[in-house]
Amino acid sequence: MCKLVGLTGAADLVSTESGNLVRAAVSKCELMTMHTAKHTFATQSLLRGIPVEVLQKVLGHQKIQTTLIYAKIVEDFQHQTMRRVWGGVSAGPAAEVSQVCAVEPLAA
């Protein structure tokens, strides 16, 4: 699946052996697990606007509370992004801001 979506690059895998840090370049495909893929799918789906109730059915969760774990992660991410974006706004006039919103067309 990783190869199909273009995750073919290398990542640094850091571990310890006998108290020493060992670094190795490992293919991202080797690091992907079903848990990672499911987690990524769930958070990306919520970020793209899928209702939690729909995601609950897709993931096969019997209790909505299980699905809401992903919603909490998305909510935390949104708050962090808002703080980062709004925390850097200058107190000066709006003319100082060169770009308010960048919208780029989807690739065909």
FENDABEL-V397173 format. One record per helix or strand. SS is the DSSP state (2 for helix, 1 for strand). FROM is the first residue (numbers start at 1). TO is the last residue. Records with the same first field share a line. If there is no record, write none. Layout:
BEGIN
SS = FROM-TO ; FROM-TO
END
This chain:
BEGIN
2 = 2-5 ; 28-31 ; 34-47 ; 52-59 ; 64-87 ; 94-96
1 = 10-17 ; 20-27
END
